[in-house]
Each structure stands twice: as structure tokens, then as C-alpha cells.
Amino acid sequence: MSPIFLVGIQALWDELQHMPAGGIWWINTDRVEDAHRLINSTIAAQHEHTKVAAIVMDKTPNKVITPVGVAGPQKISLFGAKKNEQTLHFFATDIMCSINPEHYFLIMLWAENFWQDISPQTLRNWLDEISEWCRLNKCTLLMVNPGNKTDAQFSFLMDAHRSLSGLASLRYQADAHLYDVAFWCNEKGVSAQQQLEVAWRNDSWQARRAQEPTPQPRSDEKRILSHAAVLEGAPPLSEHWTLFDDNTQLFEAARGTQAATIIFSLSQNNQIDALAHNIHTLRRQRGSALKIIVRESKASLRTTDERLLLSCGATLVVPWNAPLSRCLTMVESVQGQTFSRRVPQDILLLFNALRPLKLRGWLPWDAFCNAIHTMLNNPLLPADNKGVLVALRPVPGLRIEQALTLCRPNRMGDFVTIGNGRLLIFLSFCRITDLDTALDHIFPLPVNDIISNRMAWYEDAQIAAELVQLENVPREQWAQPLAHAAPADKAVNARPDNSPGRRVPQPITLLADRSANA
């Protein structure tokens, strides 16, 4: 009969504690000391005849593995591992060189933030291999991963349920700890989306709720967790409202909700990246019933930033010029809704795809066409809203090279080229209704004084059709910018050899004696 191992948290019901042989379980911790306590309490929770092996990365195993109390297995096999990617490739081989892993309970303590430098694809492939290895050798592997930046990885592992039998996190909450179980599979069934408070008392982890609970209902649907600035100084509008002084406190409170409404405040452009990470984490970990709203208190969002927040999982973005009454109406309008858009598990994919290309100014003709191809083939960008392609012909008497010197794009993602008698500009994420305003910012002179006529394409099909025509333009018709004028040589004071140099003027004072006598 295959053994069943236990997580070292007392008073935890069997559905969240049992770990049968043949699977992998993963637990993240915010702090390194919590990881050490969890490992030692887990070892102490096993039967005295249990075969246990502990692998510690980047630390001395004897200093980390110190089981508390007199209970636990009689013998523990200790192994050390180096903090590099080679440890992953030789993990199974090194274990089998020392022990027969059948019916063994293997506990792996990773180095702090070790997985930050490992690509998601490498992690996925390694989990698939180790999962099959554990199944064939009938052993259990518990991996404890300490680190303060594990939210992105936790979101990624949510989709690894084919390789992982369980995924949980132990988060530090100042005066308590929160044990958050994403999913846990064993002989008792499958449990998911469970949260409970645990505490470190008397050298052991103890769950504060000993009885087996029912699945957590979405009874918090009427709750509204909001930044205090959203109400513009007004008190909470009802008993359902809870106000927080900053977005960080609001984010930590929102991690324990199921279907509540979360309202973040945005006042500066430099808050966008952190806010996007928070929204992505909540949407990936807490599900689609959560309503996430961002209210802009000052004009700080560009179109690309708003699209980034919505792609990360925001339900609604309230603009800065909407009054409070309008904002509250928009909050009411999303009640009862379920988020249906897909949110990629890797937020870096969103950052790279939804930000403008790091191109600006003049590009050669072929590079200009390739950049437009990149924009059109990006599946994360909305249809018919990737930008505007504009073809301009200068007025008679003005060459296109001269018109190019007057074209000065300021935004990243706006690039230009010349050829075939035309000046071509691509304005990333620009709407056709804003084209005149964009051209007025690009040209320092009135556009009608420089350009005789223009054509614009803003739908994907139109831009793609015109791009085919541009790629067929022969190289002889490609134009180059005007060459820069050579810098003037510095003036040289030339004089014949052995001739005296220029005399240096000396200041003199006129009428000095007369002024003194006076």
C-alpha cells in the first residue's frame, strides 16, 4: 500500500493535508524563516518509520533541517544543492545515486527567489519530467519556495495542474499567516480556492479553524473595497464600503475576497506598472467574479496604459474628468458581472505587446514596412485600433527630403520614412479622429502650408493592403534624408614663423591725474 504523507500544519483537514505517493506539491512562502519552520514541522508530522529525504539549496542542510519535538522519522537523508540551473537537470539522477526513491517523501527547499532567473518554459518542462519520475518511482515531492516576488510564478503555476497535485502559499500578515490553497488533489478528492489563517505556536503550525469547512461561498459580492481618494474626502457610503489609505493596503485586503468590488486610485503615471501587477495578480488568483475598477484622479493615463490595465484584468477604468456621481453610477453598472476576457499568465507578455514599439523618427523603407508588420501581427492588440498610416505629398517646390526635416515625431512608436515621392508616417495607437491634432504636434509649421494632399489608413485590412503596395516599391525609389552639413573648421590664427604674435590689449585709465586732483 502506498504511503500518505502529511503537511506540517496541525488541525488541518485531510483534504488539504494528505499527500499520497506519486505526486508533486508546491508551497510558496513570503519569508525564508517561514519556509524553514514549515519544512521542520512537516518532517515532525511524519510517522517514525517514514522514509524522508530533504534537499536544501544554497545552505548547509544541518543548519536548516532541525525537526522540533521528539516525534518524526527516525532517520532523515540530507542533501545539498547548488543555486544554478544544472540542479534541475540532474535532480532525479543525483537522488537515485544515493537512495532508492520508492515510497520516499522528498522535501526540496529552493533558494530565495531562485525561480526569478528561470524561464517559465524551463519550469514547465522540468515539472512535466519530475511529475512522471515521481509517478514511476511512487514517491512524493514537496517543494517549498521562499521569496518575496512569487505572485507572477504563482499565477503561472495555476495552469500546471496536470503536473502539480497541489499548489498553495503561506503569506505573512504581520500578526498572523494566511494559508492560501489554489488547488489540492489527493485520495479525498479535489479542493480549490480555500483560505484559512494559521499561526506559529509552540513550535508548530496550527490552523485556526479545525473543523472541515464548506467551500467558501461568494458572500462578499456586496462588499466594496476602495481607496479613500476615490470618494474625494467623503465618508464610507454604507456599511458595505471599506476605505484604505493606499493601493498596497487595498491590494492585500483584496487577496482574501471572492466577488467583491475593488476600486484602485491612480494619480501619477509612475503608478501604472505596480497597479498593473496588482490587477494581474488578483485576476489570475481570485477568479473572474471579482470586479476591479481603476479611477483616474488626475490626467495621467494614455491610451496604451488604459489598454494595459484592461488587459491585465481590470473591469473598468473611470476617467479623471468623470465626477464622483458619474463614478458611482459606473461602479453600480458592473455589479453582478463576470470578467470574461482572457488574461495571459505572463504579465511581461502584456507589457511587451501593449507598449509602443521602441522606434521613433526616420526609418529606412524596409525597416518601416517591417515595423508595421509587427504591429499588425500582434494578437494582443485590438482589431482596427493599432494606429494610423498616413501618406503625405509636399506642396510644389518642396522636396520630400526637405519636408522630412520639418517632421519631428515626439512619441515613442511614431516613425516615418520617405520614398516614391511621398512622406509616410505611422502613428501607433492613434485614432483617426485625433489625426489632425497629432500632425499639428509633429510639424512646427501649419500642415496645410507644407502638405498639398494626404491619405490615411486606419483599419487593419486597409493598412495590410497598402503595406503590400509599399513592399513592391523598387529600391531605386527609396529616398534618404538630407546629409548633415560638415562642421566648420575652427579658425586658426596663422602667422609667419618668427613673427611676433598679436599684441594683447591692456586696459588704461584716462585722465587719472585730473580725477585725483579734483
C-alpha positions as CSV (number, residue, x, y, z in Angstrom):
1,M,0.0,0.0,0.0
2,S,1.4,3.4,-1.0
3,P,2.1,5.7,2.0
4,I,0.4,9.0,2.6
5,F,2.4,12.0,3.9
6,L,1.2,15.0,5.8
7,V,1.7,18.7,5.6
8,G,3.0,20.0,8.9
9,I,0.0,22.2,9.9
10,Q,-2.0,20.9,12.8
11,A,-5.8,20.8,12.8
12,L,-5.8,20.9,9.0
13,W,-8.5,18.7,7.4
14,D,-7.4,15.7,5.4
15,E,-8.4,17.2,2.0
16,L,-5.7,19.9,2.4
17,Q,-3.1,17.8,4.4
18,H,-2.7,14.5,2.7
19,M,0.0,14.0,0.1
20,P,-0.2,10.4,-1.4
21,A,2.9,8.9,-3.0
22,G,3.3,9.6,-6.7
23,G,2.7,13.4,-6.9
24,I,4.3,16.8,-6.6
25,W,3.1,19.5,-4.2
26,W,4.3,23.1,-4.2
27,I,4.1,25.7,-1.4
28,N,5.3,29.3,-1.7
29,T,6.3,31.4,1.4
30,D,6.9,35.1,1.7
31,R,9.8,34.7,4.2
32,V,12.7,32.3,4.5
33,E,12.1,31.6,8.2
34,D,8.6,30.5,7.5
35,A,9.9,28.1,4.9
36,H,12.3,26.6,7.4
37,R,9.5,26.2,10.0
38,L,7.2,24.6,7.5
39,I,9.8,22.0,6.5
40,N,10.7,21.1,10.0
41,S,7.1,20.9,11.2
42,T,6.3,18.8,8.1
43,I,9.1,16.4,8.9
44,A,8.0,16.2,12.5
45,A,4.4,15.3,11.4
46,Q,5.5,12.1,9.7
47,H,5.4,8.6,11.1
48,E,8.6,7.3,12.8
49,H,9.1,4.7,10.0
50,T,8.6,7.2,7.2
51,K,11.4,7.4,4.7
52,V,12.3,11.1,4.4
53,A,15.0,12.9,2.3
54,A,15.5,16.7,2.5
55,I,17.3,18.6,-0.2
56,V,18.4,22.2,0.7
57,M,19.7,24.6,-1.9
58,D,22.4,27.1,-1.3
59,K,22.5,26.4,2.5
60,T,24.0,23.9,4.9
61,P,21.4,21.2,5.4
62,N,22.3,20.5,9.0
63,K,21.6,24.1,9.9
64,V,18.2,24.2,8.2
65,I,16.8,20.8,9.0
66,T,16.3,20.7,12.7
67,P,12.9,18.9,13.5
68,V,11.2,20.2,16.6
69,G,9.9,17.8,19.3
70,V,10.5,14.1,19.7
71,A,8.1,13.0,17.0
72,G,9.0,12.3,13.4
73,P,11.0,9.8,11.4
74,Q,14.0,8.0,13.0
75,K,16.2,8.8,10.0
76,I,16.4,11.7,7.6
77,S,18.7,11.7,4.5
78,L,20.1,15.2,3.9
79,F,21.4,16.6,0.5
80,G,22.8,19.9,-0.5
81,A,22.2,21.6,-3.9
82,K,23.9,24.4,-5.7
83,K,22.0,27.5,-6.8
84,N,22.1,27.1,-10.6
85,E,20.0,25.7,-13.4
86,Q,22.1,22.5,-13.6
87,T,20.5,21.4,-10.3
88,L,17.2,21.0,-12.2
89,H,18.7,18.8,-15.0
90,F,20.4,16.4,-12.6
91,F,17.9,16.4,-9.8
92,A,16.5,12.9,-10.3
93,T,19.8,11.4,-11.3
94,D,21.6,12.7,-8.2
95,I,18.8,11.4,-5.9
96,M,18.9,7.9,-7.4
97,C,22.6,7.7,-7.0
98,S,22.2,7.8,-3.2
99,I,18.8,6.3,-2.4
100,N,16.0,4.2,-3.9
101,P,13.2,6.8,-4.1
102,E,10.3,4.3,-3.9
103,H,7.9,5.3,-1.1
104,Y,10.2,8.2,-0.1
105,F,9.0,11.6,1.0
106,L,11.3,14.1,-0.7
107,I,11.3,17.7,0.5
108,M,13.0,20.3,-1.6
109,L,13.9,23.8,-0.2
110,W,14.7,26.2,-3.0
111,A,16.9,29.2,-2.6
112,E,15.2,32.5,-2.1
113,N,13.9,33.9,-5.4
114,F,15.6,31.1,-7.2
115,W,13.0,30.9,-10.0
116,Q,13.3,34.5,-11.0
117,D,16.1,33.7,-13.3
118,I,14.5,30.5,-14.7
119,S,12.3,30.9,-17.8
120,P,8.6,29.7,-17.5
121,Q,9.1,27.2,-20.3
122,T,12.1,25.6,-18.5
123,L,10.0,25.3,-15.3
124,R,7.1,23.8,-17.2
125,N,9.3,21.2,-18.9
126,W,11.0,20.3,-15.6
127,L,7.7,19.9,-13.8
128,D,6.5,17.5,-16.5
129,E,9.6,15.4,-16.3
130,I,9.7,15.3,-12.4
131,S,6.0,14.5,-12.2
132,E,6.4,11.5,-14.4
133,W,9.5,10.5,-12.4
134,C,7.6,10.7,-9.1
135,R,4.8,8.6,-10.6
136,L,7.0,5.9,-11.8
137,N,9.1,5.7,-8.6
138,K,6.0,6.0,-6.3
139,C,7.5,8.9,-4.3
140,T,6.2,12.2,-3.1
141,L,8.0,15.5,-3.7
142,L,7.1,18.6,-1.6
143,M,8.7,21.8,-2.9
144,V,8.9,24.8,-0.6
145,N,9.8,28.0,-2.4
146,P,10.6,31.1,-0.3
147,G,10.6,34.5,-2.0
148,N,9.0,38.0,-1.9
149,K,8.2,38.1,-5.6
150,T,6.3,34.9,-6.2
151,D,3.0,36.3,-7.4
152,A,3.8,36.0,-11.1
153,Q,5.1,32.5,-10.6
154,F,2.1,31.5,-8.6
155,S,-0.2,32.7,-11.4
156,F,1.9,30.7,-13.9
157,L,1.6,27.5,-11.7
158,M,-2.2,27.8,-11.6
159,D,-2.2,26.3,-15.1
160,A,0.2,23.5,-14.1
161,H,-2.4,21.3,-12.5
162,R,-1.5,18.4,-14.9
163,S,2.0,18.3,-13.4
164,L,1.3,19.5,-9.8
165,S,-1.0,17.7,-7.4
166,G,-1.2,20.7,-5.1
167,L,-0.4,24.4,-5.1
168,A,-0.6,26.7,-2.0
169,S,1.1,29.7,-0.5
170,L,1.9,30.8,3.1
171,R,1.7,34.6,3.3
172,Y,2.9,36.7,6.2
173,Q,0.2,39.1,7.5
174,A,2.1,40.9,10.3
175,D,0.2,39.4,13.2
176,A,-0.9,36.1,11.5
177,H,-0.3,34.0,8.5
178,L,-2.7,33.2,5.6
179,Y,-2.6,29.7,4.1
180,D,-4.0,30.1,0.6
181,V,-4.7,26.9,-1.3
182,A,-5.1,27.3,-5.1
183,F,-5.8,23.5,-5.6
184,W,-5.0,20.3,-3.7
185,C,-5.6,16.8,-5.1
186,N,-5.4,13.6,-3.1
187,E,-7.4,10.4,-2.2
188,K,-10.1,12.6,-0.6
189,G,-10.9,14.5,-3.7
190,V,-10.0,17.9,-5.1
191,S,-10.2,21.2,-3.1
192,A,-9.7,24.6,-4.6
193,Q,-9.8,28.3,-3.7
194,Q,-9.5,27.7,0.1
195,Q,-8.1,30.2,2.6
196,L,-7.5,29.9,6.3
197,E,-5.5,31.5,9.0
198,V,-2.6,29.7,10.6
199,A,-0.3,30.6,13.4
200,W,3.1,29.5,14.6
201,R,2.6,28.5,18.2
202,N,4.5,26.1,20.5
203,D,7.0,25.3,17.7
204,S,4.3,24.1,15.3
205,W,1.9,25.5,12.7
206,Q,-1.7,25.4,13.8
207,A,-4.8,26.1,11.7
208,R,-7.3,28.4,13.5
209,R,-10.2,26.6,12.0
210,A,-10.0,22.9,12.9
211,Q,-13.4,21.8,11.6
212,E,-13.9,20.9,7.9
213,P,-15.5,23.9,6.3
214,T,-17.8,24.0,3.4
215,P,-16.5,25.6,0.1
216,Q,-16.2,29.3,0.5
217,P,-19.3,31.0,-0.8
218,R,-19.2,34.2,-2.7
219,S,-21.0,36.1,0.1
220,D,-18.8,39.2,-0.3
221,E,-20.4,40.3,-3.5
222,K,-21.9,43.4,-1.9
223,R,-18.5,44.4,-0.4
224,I,-16.7,47.4,-1.9
225,L,-13.0,47.9,-1.0
226,S,-11.9,51.3,-2.2
227,H,-9.0,53.7,-2.0
228,A,-10.0,56.7,0.2
229,A,-9.2,59.2,-2.6
230,V,-11.9,57.7,-4.8
231,L,-14.7,59.3,-2.6
232,E,-12.9,62.7,-2.6
233,G,-13.0,63.0,1.2
234,A,-16.5,61.7,1.7
235,P,-17.0,59.0,4.4
236,P,-18.0,55.4,3.5
237,L,-21.3,55.5,1.7
238,S,-22.7,52.4,3.5
239,E,-21.7,49.5,5.8
240,H,-20.6,47.6,2.7
241,W,-17.8,50.2,1.9
242,T,-14.3,49.8,3.3
243,L,-11.7,52.5,2.7
244,F,-7.9,52.2,2.6
245,D,-5.2,54.9,2.6
246,D,-3.1,53.4,-0.2
247,N,-3.3,50.9,-3.0
248,T,-0.9,48.5,-1.3
249,Q,-3.2,48.0,1.7
250,L,-6.1,47.7,-0.6
251,F,-4.3,45.0,-2.7
252,E,-3.5,42.9,0.4
253,A,-7.1,43.1,1.6
254,A,-8.4,42.2,-1.9
255,R,-6.4,39.0,-1.9
256,G,-8.9,37.5,0.5
257,T,-12.1,38.3,-1.5
258,Q,-14.0,36.3,-4.0
259,A,-16.6,38.5,-5.7
260,A,-16.2,41.9,-4.1
261,T,-15.6,45.2,-5.9
262,I,-12.1,46.6,-5.7
263,I,-11.5,50.3,-6.6
264,F,-7.9,51.5,-7.1
265,S,-6.9,55.1,-7.3
266,L,-4.4,56.3,-10.0
267,S,-2.9,59.8,-9.6
268,Q,0.5,59.5,-11.3
269,N,1.9,57.9,-14.4
270,N,4.6,56.1,-12.5
271,Q,2.0,54.1,-10.6
272,I,0.8,52.2,-13.7
273,D,3.3,49.4,-13.6
274,A,2.7,48.5,-10.0
275,L,-1.0,48.8,-10.4
276,A,-0.9,46.5,-13.5
277,H,0.9,43.8,-11.5
278,N,-1.6,44.0,-8.7
279,I,-4.6,43.8,-11.0
280,H,-3.0,40.9,-12.9
281,T,-2.3,39.0,-9.6
282,L,-5.8,39.5,-8.3
283,R,-7.4,38.4,-11.6
284,R,-5.3,35.3,-12.0
285,Q,-5.6,34.2,-8.4
286,R,-9.0,35.3,-7.3
287,G,-11.0,34.5,-10.4
288,S,-13.5,36.1,-12.7
289,A,-16.2,37.2,-10.2
290,L,-14.0,40.0,-8.8
291,K,-14.9,43.5,-10.0
292,I,-11.7,45.5,-10.4
293,I,-12.1,49.2,-11.1
294,V,-9.4,51.9,-11.6
295,R,-10.4,55.6,-11.0
296,E,-8.0,58.2,-12.5
297,S,-7.9,61.1,-10.1
298,K,-5.6,63.2,-12.4
299,A,-4.9,63.1,-16.1
300,S,-2.2,60.5,-16.2
301,L,-3.4,57.7,-18.5
302,R,-2.5,57.3,-22.1
303,T,-4.5,55.0,-24.4
304,T,-1.8,52.4,-24.2
305,D,-1.7,52.5,-20.4
306,E,-5.5,52.1,-20.2
307,R,-5.4,49.2,-22.6
308,L,-2.7,47.6,-20.5
309,L,-4.8,47.8,-17.3
310,L,-7.8,46.4,-19.0
311,S,-5.7,43.5,-20.5
312,C,-4.3,42.7,-17.0
313,G,-7.8,42.1,-15.8
314,A,-9.4,45.5,-14.9
315,T,-13.1,45.5,-15.3
316,L,-13.5,49.3,-15.8
317,V,-11.3,52.4,-15.9
318,V,-13.0,55.6,-14.8
319,P,-11.5,58.7,-16.5
320,W,-10.3,61.7,-14.5
321,N,-12.9,64.1,-15.7
322,A,-15.8,62.0,-14.6
323,P,-17.5,63.5,-11.5
324,L,-18.0,61.4,-8.3
325,S,-21.7,60.9,-9.1
326,R,-20.8,59.5,-12.5
327,C,-18.1,57.3,-11.0
328,L,-20.6,55.8,-8.5
329,T,-23.0,55.1,-11.3
330,M,-20.3,53.3,-13.3
331,V,-19.5,51.2,-10.2
332,E,-23.1,50.2,-9.9
333,S,-23.2,49.2,-13.6
334,V,-20.6,46.4,-13.1
335,Q,-22.3,44.8,-10.2
336,G,-23.2,41.1,-10.9
337,Q,-20.9,41.0,-14.0
338,T,-18.3,38.3,-14.5
339,F,-15.0,39.0,-16.2
340,S,-14.9,37.1,-19.5
341,R,-11.7,38.3,-21.2
342,R,-8.7,36.0,-21.2
343,V,-5.7,37.2,-19.1
344,P,-2.3,35.8,-20.1
345,Q,-0.4,34.1,-17.3
346,D,2.8,36.0,-18.1
347,I,2.4,39.8,-17.5
348,L,5.7,40.5,-19.3
349,L,3.9,39.4,-22.5
350,L,1.4,42.1,-21.9
351,F,4.0,44.8,-21.2
352,N,6.0,43.9,-24.3
353,A,2.9,43.6,-26.6
354,L,0.8,46.6,-25.4
355,R,3.5,49.2,-25.2
356,P,4.5,51.1,-28.4
357,L,7.5,49.8,-30.4
358,K,10.7,51.4,-29.2
359,L,11.1,53.2,-32.5
360,R,10.8,56.9,-33.3
361,G,11.7,59.2,-36.2
362,W,13.1,58.2,-39.6
363,L,13.5,54.6,-40.6
364,P,14.7,53.1,-43.9
365,W,11.9,51.9,-46.2
366,D,12.2,48.2,-45.5
367,A,12.5,48.7,-41.7
368,F,9.4,50.9,-41.8
369,C,7.4,48.1,-43.5
370,N,8.7,45.5,-41.1
371,A,7.7,47.7,-38.1
372,I,4.1,47.9,-39.4
373,H,4.1,44.2,-40.0
374,T,5.0,43.7,-36.3
375,M,2.1,45.9,-35.2
376,L,-0.4,44.1,-37.4
377,N,0.6,40.6,-36.4
378,N,0.4,41.3,-32.6
379,P,-2.6,39.2,-31.5
380,L,-3.0,41.1,-28.2
381,L,-3.8,44.5,-29.8
382,P,-7.4,45.2,-30.6
383,A,-8.6,45.0,-34.1
384,D,-8.7,48.2,-36.2
385,N,-7.1,50.2,-33.4
386,K,-3.4,49.6,-33.9
387,G,-2.6,53.0,-35.4
388,V,-2.9,55.2,-38.5
389,L,-0.8,55.1,-41.6
390,V,-0.6,58.5,-43.3
391,A,0.9,59.3,-46.8
392,L,1.7,63.0,-47.4
393,R,2.8,64.8,-50.5
394,P,4.6,68.1,-50.0
395,V,3.5,71.3,-51.8
396,P,5.0,72.1,-55.2
397,G,8.6,73.4,-54.8
398,L,9.2,71.5,-51.6
399,R,11.1,68.2,-51.9
400,I,10.2,65.3,-49.6
401,E,13.7,65.4,-48.1
402,Q,13.0,69.0,-47.1
403,A,9.6,68.1,-45.7
404,L,11.3,65.3,-43.6
405,T,13.4,67.9,-41.8
406,L,10.1,69.5,-40.7
407,C,8.7,66.2,-39.5
408,R,9.5,65.8,-35.8
409,P,7.7,62.9,-34.1
410,N,7.8,63.2,-30.3
411,R,6.0,60.0,-29.2
412,M,7.7,56.6,-29.0
413,G,6.1,54.4,-31.6
414,D,5.7,57.1,-34.2
415,F,8.1,56.5,-37.2
416,V,8.4,58.0,-40.6
417,T,10.1,57.2,-44.0
418,I,10.3,58.8,-47.4
419,G,10.2,57.4,-50.9
420,N,8.1,57.2,-54.1
421,G,7.5,60.9,-53.9
422,R,5.7,60.6,-50.5
423,L,6.3,61.1,-46.8
424,L,4.9,58.1,-44.9
425,I,4.1,58.3,-41.2
426,F,2.8,55.6,-38.9
427,L,1.2,56.8,-35.7
428,S,1.0,53.9,-33.1
429,F,-2.3,53.7,-31.2
430,C,-3.6,56.9,-32.7
431,R,-7.3,57.2,-33.5
432,I,-8.4,58.6,-36.9
433,T,-10.3,61.3,-35.0
434,D,-7.1,62.5,-33.4
435,L,-5.1,62.6,-36.7
436,D,-5.2,66.4,-37.2
437,T,-4.1,67.0,-33.6
438,A,-1.2,64.5,-34.0
439,L,0.0,66.2,-37.2
440,D,-0.1,69.6,-35.6
441,H,2.2,68.3,-32.9
442,I,4.6,66.7,-35.3
443,F,5.1,69.7,-37.7
444,P,6.2,73.0,-36.3
445,L,4.5,74.9,-39.2
446,P,0.9,74.8,-40.3
447,V,0.3,71.4,-42.0
448,N,-1.6,73.0,-45.0
449,D,1.5,75.2,-45.7
450,I,3.7,72.1,-46.1
451,I,1.4,69.3,-47.4
452,S,-0.7,69.6,-50.6
453,N,-2.7,66.4,-50.1
454,R,-2.8,63.3,-47.8
455,M,-4.2,59.8,-47.5
456,A,-4.8,57.9,-44.3
457,W,-5.5,54.2,-43.5
458,Y,-6.6,53.1,-40.0
459,E,-8.3,49.7,-40.4
460,D,-6.2,46.6,-40.3
461,A,-7.3,45.4,-43.7
462,Q,-6.6,48.8,-45.2
463,I,-3.2,49.1,-43.7
464,A,-2.3,45.5,-44.7
465,A,-3.4,46.1,-48.3
466,E,-1.4,49.4,-48.6
467,L,1.6,47.6,-47.0
468,V,1.6,45.1,-49.9
469,Q,1.9,48.1,-52.3
470,L,4.7,49.6,-50.2
471,E,6.7,46.4,-50.2
472,N,6.6,46.3,-54.0
473,V,8.2,49.8,-54.4
474,P,11.6,49.3,-56.1
475,R,14.7,50.2,-54.1
476,E,15.5,52.9,-56.6
477,Q,12.6,54.9,-55.5
478,W,13.6,54.8,-51.8
479,A,14.8,58.2,-50.6
480,Q,17.4,59.1,-48.0
481,P,17.4,62.1,-45.6
482,L,19.5,65.1,-46.5
483,A,23.1,64.8,-45.5
484,H,24.2,66.8,-42.5
485,A,26.4,69.8,-43.2
486,A,30.0,69.3,-42.4
487,P,31.0,71.2,-39.2
488,A,33.1,74.3,-39.9
489,D,36.7,74.1,-39.0
490,K,37.9,76.1,-36.1
491,A,39.5,79.5,-37.0
492,V,43.3,79.4,-37.0
493,N,45.4,82.4,-36.2
494,A,48.0,81.8,-38.9
495,R,51.2,83.9,-38.9
496,P,54.6,83.6,-40.4
497,D,57.4,82.0,-38.4
498,N,59.5,84.2,-36.2
499,S,56.9,87.0,-36.4
500,P,55.6,88.5,-33.2
501,G,52.1,87.3,-32.3
502,R,49.1,89.5,-31.9
503,R,49.5,92.0,-29.1
504,V,47.2,91.6,-26.2
505,P,45.3,94.9,-25.4
506,Q,46.0,96.4,-22.0
507,P,43.4,98.4,-20.1
508,I,44.4,102.1,-19.4
509,T,42.7,104.8,-17.3
510,L,42.3,108.2,-19.0
511,L,42.6,111.5,-17.0
512,A,43.7,109.7,-13.9
513,D,45.8,112.7,-12.6
514,R,43.0,115.2,-13.2
515,S,40.4,113.0,-11.4
516,A,42.8,112.6,-8.5
517,N,43.4,116.4,-8.2
518,A,39.6,117.1,-8.4
